[in-house]
């Protein structure tokens, strides 16, 4: 049966609508810089409709030597997100980059710089990083009555003005709700809303971003390894937060990267979590496999500082299911392993809370351990009255939206971490300095 003229008209109209929508694809979030290494860079972007996307890039001053990433066809399956690998970069160079949509270059041009290959050549370069906690993007039709759960998005401009070289997000980056976590579409839409905040876009485009997750990125409050929607949440998280490296031996989102003389190890506090075990099991948050991975990696690290990042406080001793100490035996074994291996330069950064603090764990037989816990970037802050953290350092409790700046500075023989916690407007709330010499195991007797 041949189509009638009426059918042909309808088909032609549908084709025109589809083609028009395709031609009109625009960037709705990003571009965002992912991991930048000496000889490779990562760019992430999201379009508002399926499109063929590429990245054009060239070393500054070498515009005739234009390079292209492989093309990626974005699709509705992952909310039209795409991650690109730029493999024609070299150490210590500045690059310009632009996004191409369906064969047409966008007007916006951004830049990135690759790390300098200093190893064996010069002392380690100074490094400044930004660290942030919970991000909440408000959304019409989904907010509880008479409550505003997020705001202060100008904080992202304050972060950018401090010129960090990279930013670490310590969890609760999306805030999934009951309406979101029971479907792949719902989780993707919520991550998309968090990413699309207009004030965030310049920060995304200009420095690399790294993230781990916490409870609000995952689902129900105490969800863990047995969570029914775990795979679709992981798909959504990975679609929006490219990892520096995939750890083949582990489940979940564990990853690591290095910058200057600092190694960063990003732990997964959800994929191995079992904090409501049966009588024949003990609670766990990290799992034996992930802890062994961490042990092997820090033993083999030559970095001055080994920064361990988790979406839950690592050293806070309060009896709370949001702290690693809730899994008492596992927590004790983790700390004992760190003492036994006599690893120098350990420093912890954690999220998952709505207030900030610096925890110091005093060790009689080794050096003191520090855990910088980040409260909210744009979510609402809360008090910490329900937790007795008797290791909290005086003057470091922070009950407002904030971010942290960590500067790794000093000559090779006298490196130090300078910690500054900053308000939304960029005013310093408190600061501490910890020298590398303070993070050395005691000499064996």
Secondary structure, DSSP 8 states (H G I E B T S, - for coil): ----HHHHHHHHHHHHHHHHHHHT--EEEEEEEEEE-SS-EEEEEEESS--EEEEEEEETT-TTS-EE---EE--GGGTTEEEEEE-S--TT-EEEEEEEETTEE-S--EEEE-----TTTS----EEEEEE-------TTTS-TT---B--TTHHHHHHHTT-SEEEE-S-SS---TTTTTSHHHHHHHHHHHHT-GGGHHHHHHSEEEE---HHHHSSTT--TT-TTHHHHHHHHHHHS--S---TTSSTT-EEEEETTEEEEE--SSTT-BSS--TTS--BSS-HHHHHHHHHHHHH---SEEEEEESS-SS--S--TTSGGGSHHHHHHHHHHHHHHT-SSEEEEE-S-SSBEEEEE--SSS--EEEEE---SSB-----TT---TTB-TT--B-SSEEEEEEEES-TTS-EEEEEEEETTS-EEEEEEEEGGGS------
